[in-house]
Amino acid sequence: MIVGILKEIKLEENRVCMTPAGVEVMKMNGHKVLVEKKAGIGGGFTDEAYIAAGAELIESPKEVYERSDMVMHVKEPLPSEYGLLRKGQIIFTYLHLAADEVLTRAMIKSGCIGIAYETIQKADRSLPLLTPMSEVAGRMAIQEGAKYLEMHHGGQGVLLGGVPGVDPATVVVIGGGVVGTNAAKMACGLGAKVYLLDSNLDRLRYLSDVMPANCFTLMSTPATIRKLIKEAHLVIGAVLIPGAKAPRLVTNDMIREMKKGSVLVDVAIDQGG
């Protein structure tokens, strides 16, 4: 198979879908790998590293699409690429089609074969390609939330962990999956008072056993969210339904009840929010 590695063109996307080490493995298994010039620069991988691993360097995305049986991205194809999609070609990337009707229709029209990273499941229903990114996103959500709680970013000037004589911040994490669990761990580690909400009671029992003492697990209901959001300094949206649009659990009315200068980070926004 001829596999094409494309440079990301989405704004502020610095990742690359395959490292030089991945190219080497693909070559060992009999595949030919085409890599668009400067595809790995944002991730710290030079063109020379890809060539040394056995890839052929390609000047333009058009040529990568034309010559490849399968093209790989990190993020979904953008409108400038719709005309390059062709019948029978495999598009292997994060697609998030549930939240993007225009892209969905463009792919159907092209006749390409779309395989979304985020929908690939193992026998135990875990998501091996989504989980690593979810771990990163959950931890970064707390870092970003803490940053925007600083006064010069418009926040309340609240430290997540507080200081002696001052209460810690209240963090509400909606969703007890990979993103939510990692977010809660980070917030707990910084000393915040954390409420972790989920609608699965078995999951809550497990989380109650493994999370630190400053993490309080609660059943997720509209009433619970409505109550806690008024107290929260930082709210993390971390709900995902694989292959479907993420539900909207926080309403505009709830947001209006939040404290001035509090922060909301919705990790699931690209899947519907």
Secondary structure, 3 states (H helix, E strand, C coil): CEEEECCCCCCCCCCCCCCHHHHHHHHHCCCEEEEECCCCHHHCCCHHHHHHCCCEEECCHHHHHHHCCEEECCCCCCHHHHHHCCCCCEEEECCCHHHCHHHHHHHHHHCCEEEEHHHCCCCCCCCCCCHHHHHHHHHHHHHHHHHHCCHHHCCCCCCCCCECCECCCEEEEECCCHHHHHHHHHHHHCCCEEEEEECCHHHHHHHHHHCCCCEEEEECCHHHHHHHHHHCCEEEECCCCCCCCCCCCCCHHHHHCCCCCCEEEECCHHHCC
